[in-house]
Amino acid sequence: MWRVDQKKRRRIEIAAYHEAGHAVMAVLTRTPLRDTTIVASRLGASSGATRLERSHVSERIAAKAKLAAAGHRHILRRACFDIAGEIAQRRFAPGSWRTLHSHSDLTNVSRLLDTLGLSEKRLNALVKAIVIWADSLIQANWSRVEAVASELLKRGTLTGAQVRQIVARIRIGAEGGT
C-alpha cells in the first residue's frame, strides 16, 4: 500500500511542476492567466490544468493568412505557454515525460503555428527557437516554478492573481534564479 501512495504522490508532484511551468510562463509572457490546478478532472483524463483568460486574438482571426505583428506575438507567447509545462516537468523529473502526457500541449502548439502559413523548413526553425526560448525562461525562473509548484502541492488550485503574487515575490538575480 505504501508504494502505491508513494507513486501517486510522485505523479502529483510531477503534475505540479508541469502546471507550474505553464503558469509561470503565462506570467512571464504577460498572457492572462485564469488559474492552475493539480486536482484531477472528474473524468480522470488529466492530472492538472492551467487555464488562460479568453484571448483577445480569436482562433478565427489567427487562422487568416495575414496577421498583424501583435497577432504573431500572441501566437508565439501562447506556443511558449503550451510547451513550458513539458519543459518544467522534464527539468524536475527527466524520466517522467512521455509524449502522451503532453499530447494536448503539443497539439496546441502545432495548431497555432500552422496558422502562420510557414514553409516546413521555417516552421521547424521556429519550433526550435520557441523551445530554446521557453527552456531559457524556465531555467532562469526555476525558483519561481518551484515556488508555484510548492503552493500547488499545498492548495491544489491557484488563481492567476495568486500565481502572479508568487512570481512577483521571488526576485531573480544575476545567477538566473537557479
C-alpha positions in Angstrom: 0.0 0.0 0.0 2.8 2.4 0.9 4.4 2.0 -2.6 1.1 2.9 -4.3 0.8 6.0 -2.2 4.4 6.9 -2.9 3.8 6.5 -6.7 0.7 8.6 -6.5 2.5 11.3 -4.6 5.2 11.4 -7.2 2.7 11.7 -10.0 1.1 14.6 -8.2 4.5 16.3 -7.7 5.3 15.9 -11.4 1.9 17.3 -12.3 2.5 20.3 -10.0 5.8 21.1 -11.8 4.2 20.6 -15.2 1.3 23.0 -14.4 3.7 25.5 -12.6 5.8 25.7 -15.8 2.7 26.7 -17.7 1.6 29.2 -15.1 5.0 30.9 -14.7 5.4 31.1 -18.4 1.9 32.8 -18.7 3.0 35.4 -16.1 6.4 36.0 -17.8 4.9 36.5 -21.2 2.0 38.6 -19.9 -0.5 36.0 -21.1 -3.7 36.5 -19.0 -3.8 33.5 -16.6 -7.2 32.4 -15.1 -6.0 29.6 -12.8 -3.9 26.4 -12.4 -4.7 23.2 -10.7 -3.4 19.7 -9.9 -6.8 18.5 -8.9 -7.7 15.7 -11.3 -10.6 16.2 -13.6 -13.8 14.4 -12.9 -13.2 12.3 -15.9 -9.7 11.3 -14.7 -8.3 12.2 -18.1 -5.9 14.8 -16.7 -3.9 15.2 -13.6 -4.0 19.0 -13.8 -4.7 22.0 -16.0 -3.7 25.6 -16.4 -6.3 27.9 -17.9 -5.9 31.2 -19.6 -8.4 34.0 -19.8 -10.3 34.3 -23.0 -7.9 35.5 -25.7 -8.2 38.8 -27.4 -7.0 37.1 -30.6 -9.5 34.6 -31.7 -8.7 31.4 -33.4 -10.6 32.6 -36.5 -8.5 35.7 -36.7 -5.3 33.7 -36.2 -6.3 31.3 -38.9 -6.4 34.1 -41.5 -3.3 34.2 -43.7 -2.3 37.8 -42.9 -1.8 38.5 -39.2 -0.7 41.8 -37.7 2.6 41.7 -35.7 0.5 41.7 -32.5 -1.2 38.5 -33.6 2.1 36.8 -34.3 3.4 37.8 -30.9 0.3 36.4 -29.3 0.8 33.1 -31.1 4.4 32.9 -30.1 3.6 33.6 -26.5 0.9 31.0 -26.5 3.2 28.4 -28.0 5.8 29.1 -25.3 3.0 28.7 -22.7 1.9 25.4 -24.2 5.5 24.0 -24.3 6.5 25.3 -20.8 4.8 22.5 -18.9 6.7 19.8 -20.6 10.0 21.7 -20.1 9.4 22.2 -16.4 8.3 18.6 -16.0 11.5 17.3 -17.7 13.7 19.6 -15.6 12.0 18.3 -12.4 11.8 14.6 -13.3 13.7 13.9 -16.5 12.4 10.3 -16.8 8.8 11.2 -16.3 8.0 12.8 -19.7 6.1 10.8 -22.3 4.5 12.2 -25.4 1.1 11.1 -24.3 1.3 13.2 -21.1 1.8 16.4 -23.1 -0.3 15.5 -26.2 -2.8 18.3 -25.9 0.0 20.8 -25.3 1.9 19.7 -28.4 -1.3 19.6 -30.4 -2.0 23.2 -29.4 1.5 24.3 -30.4 1.2 22.6 -33.8 -2.3 24.0 -34.4 -1.2 27.6 -33.5 2.0 27.5 -35.6 0.2 26.1 -38.6 -1.9 29.3 -38.7 1.3 31.2 -39.7 1.4 29.5 -43.1 5.2 29.0 -43.0 7.1 26.5 -45.1 8.1 23.3 -43.3 11.8 24.5 -43.1 10.8 27.8 -41.5 8.2 26.1 -39.2 10.9 23.7 -37.9 13.3 26.5 -37.3 10.6 28.4 -35.4 9.7 25.4 -33.3 13.4 25.0 -32.3 13.6 28.7 -31.4 10.4 28.6 -29.3 11.7 25.5 -27.4 15.1 27.3 -26.8 13.4 30.5 -25.6 10.9 28.7 -23.4 13.6 26.5 -21.9 15.8 29.5 -21.1 12.9 31.3 -19.5 12.0 28.2 -17.3 15.7 27.8 -16.4 16.2 31.4 -15.5 13.0 31.4 -13.4 13.3 27.9 -11.9 12.9 29.2 -8.3 9.6 30.7 -9.3 8.5 27.4 -10.9 9.5 25.6 -7.7 7.5 28.1 -5.5 4.4 27.8 -7.7 4.7 24.0 -7.6 5.1 24.0 -3.9 1.9 26.1 -3.4 0.0 23.9 -5.8 1.0 20.9 -3.7 -0.3 22.7 -0.6 -3.5 24.2 -2.1 -4.4 22.1 -5.1 -5.5 25.1 -7.1 -4.2 28.7 -7.5 -5.9 31.7 -9.2 -4.0 33.7 -11.7 -3.7 36.5 -9.1 -2.1 34.1 -6.6 0.4 32.9 -9.2 1.3 36.5 -10.2 1.9 37.3 -6.4 4.2 34.3 -6.0 6.2 35.2 -9.2 6.5 38.8 -8.1 7.6 37.9 -4.6 10.6 36.0 -5.9 13.4 38.1 -7.2 15.6 36.7 -9.9 19.3 37.7 -9.6 22.2 37.6 -11.9 22.5 33.8 -11.3 19.2 33.3 -13.1 17.3 32.1 -10.1 18.7 28.6 -10.0 
